[in-house]
């Protein structure tokens, strides 16, 4: 992780002698299922204007507000309905992160830059594949690795999206990578096997192996799932139709005049879903760029029962990403098959359906590869944009006759 301007401990606490200023970078941990997950965090401000940032690679994940009073730190992360509650003392921040019934133990100390020797460090940069049998029917995942000396940043890319940036360094013959950006806690220990493969231990319990793609093909192993072929639609010849409440309780139907004759992207989403957070800024960018040409986007955001009472987290999600497209709240995640029965093998969050101007489904994309997925993120953006442009270029009559 490249984060400029690490503040020395002496300067930090010279400015914070009272313990009421915490500006700078901190090395933090959360305890999840018995594992200590290390990550970097940044704080700024004091009093009623405290802010905090998690990191996903170089992306900041900001708090929505916070306070530091009498040594008590409170930070809100509204778009995840979580908060940080901690005591601040000289050289330490200790407390908890999460929400009622779902807390992680939290500890932080001022960040210290530690020199790491590169002697004997293997070069594992590039693309790997992880043979697996996932609950979604996948046969392989991708492991994307960037390396600079002993420092490594990686991401595991599945059909539903990536793990976020796993960062760490080689020490004593092994690589310890971790991620926490307010969500997706993950700990990955990596060792290099004598045959050149990588042995992976995920969250202290799941053992995996990573091999180069060429080796996987030579062994006859299946490739990672194509997200454009994972999910489908039942009865593709029939136009899609639904009606669900928006955030104010008004029933919005795909048959409403505003959607008639428009290309529509239907995004299966949820504000609890980290990969949906990755996708939302891209969808908003698409909407800004192509709405004048006839594009509409409708997010079907499935929320837990407790969240459906107020939709507070979903409202914060909409605010954070400045979403202008239509957002509806059909029900709970467990009701997906019932509320969206036309889905075929619909099991990834997010999943995006592409509708022509006649509202027939013309394609489906499962998941979303975030920025930390590098070339796969760029490829996903380009392919989705290309589909939107082709559908917009069609006339209603030609769309209706397509594939007949």
C-alpha positions in Angstrom: 0.0 0.0 0.0 1.5 3.4 -1.0 0.4 6.0 1.5 2.5 9.1 1.6 3.5 11.1 4.7 3.8 8.6 7.6 3.9 10.9 10.7 6.6 10.0 13.2 5.4 9.1 16.7 7.3 11.9 18.3 5.7 14.6 16.1 2.3 13.0 16.4 2.2 13.0 20.2 4.0 16.4 20.5 0.9 17.8 18.8 -1.3 15.5 20.8 0.0 15.9 24.3 -3.5 16.1 25.7 -4.5 12.9 23.9 -7.2 14.8 22.0 -5.6 14.9 18.6 -5.0 11.7 16.6 -4.0 13.1 13.1 -1.9 10.7 11.0 -1.6 7.1 10.1 -2.1 4.3 12.5 -1.4 0.5 12.4 -4.6 -1.1 13.5 -6.1 -4.6 14.0 -9.5 -6.1 14.4 -10.1 -9.5 15.9 -12.4 -11.6 13.7 -13.1 -15.3 14.5 -9.9 -15.5 16.6 -7.7 -13.9 13.9 -5.9 -10.6 14.4 -6.4 -8.8 11.0 -3.8 -5.9 10.6 -4.5 -2.9 8.4 -3.6 0.8 8.0 -6.0 3.6 9.1 -5.9 7.4 8.9 -7.4 10.0 11.2 -7.7 13.7 11.0 -9.4 16.6 12.9 -10.4 16.9 16.6 -13.4 17.7 18.7 -16.6 17.5 16.6 -14.7 17.3 13.3 -12.9 14.1 13.5 -12.6 11.9 10.4 -11.3 8.5 9.8 -10.3 6.6 6.6 -10.0 2.9 6.0 -8.0 1.9 2.9 -8.7 -0.4 0.0 -5.4 -0.3 -1.7 -4.9 3.4 -2.4 -8.7 4.1 -2.2 -9.8 5.8 1.0 -13.0 4.6 2.6 -14.1 7.6 4.7 -16.2 8.0 7.8 -19.4 9.9 7.5 -18.7 11.9 10.7 -17.2 11.6 14.2 -16.2 13.2 17.5 -13.3 13.0 19.9 -14.2 14.3 23.3 -12.5 13.6 26.7 -10.5 10.7 25.2 -13.6 9.0 23.7 -13.5 8.5 19.9 -16.7 8.0 17.9 -16.7 7.5 14.1 -19.7 6.7 12.0 -19.5 4.7 8.8 -23.2 5.1 7.8 -23.1 3.4 4.4 -22.1 0.1 6.3 -24.3 1.0 9.3 -21.1 0.6 11.5 -19.3 2.7 13.9 -16.0 2.9 15.8 -16.1 3.4 19.5 -12.7 3.6 21.2 -10.8 5.2 24.1 -7.8 7.4 23.0 -4.7 7.4 25.3 -1.2 8.5 24.6 0.0 6.2 21.9 -3.1 4.0 21.7 -6.6 3.7 20.4 -8.6 0.8 21.8 -12.2 -0.2 21.5 -14.6 -1.8 19.1 -15.9 -1.5 15.5 -19.2 -2.7 14.1 -22.8 -2.4 15.3 -25.0 -3.8 18.0 -24.6 -7.6 18.0 -21.8 -7.5 15.5 -18.6 -6.1 17.1 -15.0 -6.5 16.3 -12.3 -5.8 18.9 -10.2 -2.8 17.7 -6.7 -1.7 18.5 -4.4 0.9 16.9 -0.9 2.3 17.5 0.8 5.1 15.6 2.2 3.8 12.3 5.9 2.9 12.2 7.8 2.4 9.0 9.7 -0.9 9.3 12.6 -1.7 7.0 12.2 -5.2 5.5 15.0 -7.0 3.9 14.6 -8.2 0.3 17.2 -10.9 0.6 15.8 -14.3 -0.4 12.4 -12.8 -1.3 10.8 -14.7 -4.2 9.1 -12.9 -7.1 5.5 -13.9 -7.2 4.1 -10.9 -9.2 1.5 -11.5 -11.9 -1.5 -13.8 -12.4 -2.2 -17.0 -10.6 -5.2 -19.4 -10.5 -6.7 -21.1 -7.4 -8.4 -24.4 -8.2 -11.5 -24.6 -6.0 -15.1 -25.9 -5.8 -17.1 -22.9 -4.6 -20.7 -22.8 -3.5 -21.5 -20.8 -6.7 -20.2 -23.7 -8.9 -16.8 -22.1 -9.7 -13.8 -24.3 -10.5 -11.2 -21.6 -10.1 -10.5 -18.2 -8.8 -7.8 -15.7 -9.8 -5.1 -14.4 -7.6 -3.7 -11.1 -8.9 -0.4 -10.1 -7.3 1.6 -6.8 -7.5 5.1 -6.8 -5.9 7.8 -4.3 -5.1 10.6 -6.0 -3.3 9.3 -7.5 -0.1 6.0 -5.5 -0.3 3.1 -7.2 -1.9 -0.5 -6.2 -2.8 -2.9 -8.9 -4.0 -6.6 -9.6 -4.6 -8.5 -12.9 -5.0 -11.1 -12.4 -7.8 -14.2 -14.6 -7.7 -17.2 -14.5 -10.0 -19.0 -12.1 -7.6 -16.0 -9.8 -7.2 -12.7 -9.4 -5.4 -11.6 -9.5 -1.8 -10.3 -6.0 -1.7 -6.6 -5.3 -1.6 -4.7 -7.7 0.5 -1.4 -6.1 1.5 1.7 -7.2 3.4 5.4 -8.1 3.4 7.6 -11.2 3.2 9.1 -12.1 6.5 11.0 -15.2 7.6 10.1 -17.1 4.4 6.4 -16.4 4.3 4.1 -13.6 3.2 1.3 -12.4 5.4 -1.4 -10.4 3.6 -4.4 -8.8 5.1 -7.4 -6.6 4.3 -9.9 -4.6 6.3 -11.6 -1.5 4.9 -14.5 -1.5 7.3 -15.7 -4.7 5.6 -14.2 -7.9 4.1 -11.8 -8.9 6.9 -9.3 -11.3 5.4 -6.0 -12.8 6.4 -3.9 -14.7 3.9 -0.6 -16.5 4.7 1.5 -17.4 1.6 4.5 -19.7 1.2 6.3 -20.7 -1.9 6.3 -24.5 -2.6 9.3 -26.3 -4.1 7.3 -26.9 -7.4 6.8 -23.1 -7.8 3.2 -23.1 -6.7 1.9 -21.0 -3.8 0.5 -22.5 -0.6 -2.3 -20.3 0.9 -3.8 -20.4 4.3 -6.9 -18.2 4.5 -8.1 -16.9 7.8 -6.1 -19.6 9.6 -8.3 -22.5 8.5 -8.8 -22.8 4.7 -5.9 -24.3 2.7 -5.6 -23.4 -1.0 -3.1 -23.7 -3.7 -2.3 -21.2 -6.5 -0.6 -22.1 -9.8 0.2 -20.1 -12.9 -2.5 -20.2 -15.6 -0.2 -22.0 -18.1 0.3 -24.8 -15.5 -3.4 -25.0 -14.9 -4.2 -25.4 -18.6 -1.4 -28.0 -18.9 -3.1 -30.0 -16.1 -6.4 -29.8 -17.8 -7.9 -27.6 -15.0 -11.0 -25.5 -15.8 -10.6 -21.7 -16.2 -12.2 -19.2 -13.8 -15.9 -18.6 -14.5 -16.7 -16.0 -17.2 -19.0 -13.5 -15.4 -21.0 -13.0 -18.6 -21.9 -16.7 -18.7 -22.6 -17.5 -15.0 -26.1 -16.1 -14.7 -29.0 -16.1 -17.1 -32.7 -15.3 -17.4 -35.7 -17.6 -17.7 -37.9 -17.0 -20.8 -35.6 -14.4 -22.5 -38.2 -13.8 -25.2 -40.5 -12.1 -22.7 -39.8 -8.5 -21.6 -38.8 -8.1 -18.0 -41.3 -6.5 -15.7 -41.5 -5.7 -11.9 -42.8 -3.2 -9.4 -41.2 -2.4 -6.1 -41.1 0.5 -3.6 -38.5 3.2 -3.7 -36.9 4.7 -0.6 -40.0 6.8 0.1 -42.4 3.8 -0.3 -43.7 4.8 -3.7 -44.2 1.8 -6.0 -42.1 2.1 -9.2 -42.7 -0.2 -12.1 -40.5 -1.0 -15.0 -43.6 -0.4 -17.1 -43.7 3.3 -16.0 -43.4 5.9 -18.8 -40.0 7.0 -17.7 -38.5 3.6 -18.7 -40.5 3.1 -22.0 -38.2 2.8 -25.0 -35.1 3.1 -22.8 -32.2 0.8 -22.4 -32.3 -0.3 -18.8 -29.6 -1.8 -16.5 -31.1 -3.7 -13.6 -28.6 -4.1 -10.9 -29.2 -6.7 -8.2 -27.5 -5.1 -5.2 -27.5 -4.5 -1.4 -25.8 -1.8 0.7 -24.4 -4.6 2.9 -22.4 -6.0 -0.1 -18.8 -4.7 -0.4 -18.6 -5.6 -4.1 -21.8 -3.5 -4.6 -20.0 -0.6 -3.1 -17.3 -1.2 -5.7 -19.8 -1.2 -8.5 -22.0 1.8 -7.5 -19.6 4.6 -8.6 -19.2 3.0 -12.0 -22.9 2.7 -12.5 -23.4 6.3 -11.5 -20.7 7.3 -14.0 -22.4 5.3 -16.7 -25.7 7.0 -15.9 -24.3 10.5 -16.1 -22.6 9.7 -19.4 -25.4 7.8 -21.2 -28.7 9.0 -19.7 -29.0 11.7 -22.4 -28.9 8.9 -25.0 -31.7 6.9 -23.4 -30.1 4.9 -20.6 -31.9 4.2 -17.3 -30.5 2.2 -14.3 -32.6 0.6 -11.7 -30.9 -0.9 -8.6 -32.9 -3.6 -6.7 -31.3 -3.3 -3.3 -32.1 -6.2 -1.1 -31.7 -5.3 2.6 -31.9 -7.2 5.9 -35.2 -7.0 7.8 -33.8 -4.6 10.4 -32.5 -2.2 7.7 -35.8 -2.3 5.8 -37.5 -0.6 8.8 -35.8 2.8 8.0 -33.5 2.1 5.0 -30.9 4.3 6.9 -27.9 2.4 5.6 -29.3 2.4 2.0 -29.9 6.1 2.2 -26.3 6.6 3.3 -25.1 4.4 0.5 -27.0 6.5 -2.0 -25.6 9.7 -0.5 -22.0 8.5 -0.4 -21.9 7.6 -4.1 -24.2 10.5 -5.2 -26.5 8.1 -6.9 -29.1 9.7 -9.2 -30.4 6.5 -10.8 -33.5 4.7 -9.5 -33.0 2.7 -6.3 -35.7 0.3 -5.1 -36.0 -1.9 -2.0 -37.8 -5.1 -2.9 -37.1 -7.1 0.3 -34.5 -9.2 2.1 -31.6 -11.0 0.4 -33.2 -14.4 1.2 -36.2 -13.3 -0.9 -34.2 -12.7 -4.1 -35.5 -15.8 -5.9 -39.1 -15.0 -4.9 -39.0 -11.3 -5.8 -36.9 -11.8 -9.0 -38.1 -15.2 -10.3 -36.8 -14.7 -13.8 -33.2 -15.1 -12.6 -31.4 -18.3 -13.6 -28.4 -19.3 -11.4 -28.7 -15.9 -9.8 -26.4 -16.1 -6.8 -23.8 -13.3 -7.0 -24.0 -9.9 -5.4 -24.0 -7.7 -7.4 -25.4 -9.0 -10.7 -26.4 -6.7 -13.6 -29.0 -7.4 -16.3 -28.9 -5.6 -19.6 -32.3 -4.8 -21.1 -32.8 -3.5 -24.7 -35.3 -0.8 -25.5 -38.0 -3.5 -25.6 -37.0 -4.6 -22.1 -36.0 -8.1 -23.2 -32.8 -9.3 -21.3 -29.9 -9.1 -23.7 -27.1 -10.1 -21.3 -26.2 -10.6 -17.7 -23.0 -9.9 -15.8 -22.3 -11.5 -12.4 -20.3 -9.7 -9.8 -18.0 -6.7 -10.2 -14.2 -6.6 -10.3 -13.1 -3.5 -8.2 -10.2 -1.2 -8.9 -7.7 -3.5 -7.0 -8.4 -6.1 -9.7 -6.3 -4.0 -12.2 -6.7 -5.1 -15.8 -9.9 -7.1 -14.9 -11.5 -4.0 -13.5 -10.7 -2.1 -16.7 -11.9 -5.0 -18.9 -15.2 -5.2 -16.9 -15.8 -1.4 -17.3 -15.0 -1.5 -21.0 -17.2 -4.6 -21.8 -20.2 -3.2 -19.9 -19.8 0.2 -21.5 -19.6 -1.5 -24.9 -22.8 -3.4 -24.3 -24.6 -0.2 -23.2 -23.4 1.6 -26.3 -24.5 -1.2 -28.7 -28.0 -1.4 -27.1 -28.4 2.4 -27.2 -27.5 2.4 -30.9 -30.4 0.0 -31.7 -33.8 1.2 -32.6 -36.8 -0.2 -30.8 -37.9 -2.2 -33.8 -34.5 -3.7 -34.4 -34.2 -4.6 -30.7 -37.6 -6.4 -30.9 -36.5 -8.5 -33.9 -33.1 -9.4 -32.5 -32.2 -13.1 -32.4 -35.6 -14.1 -33.9 
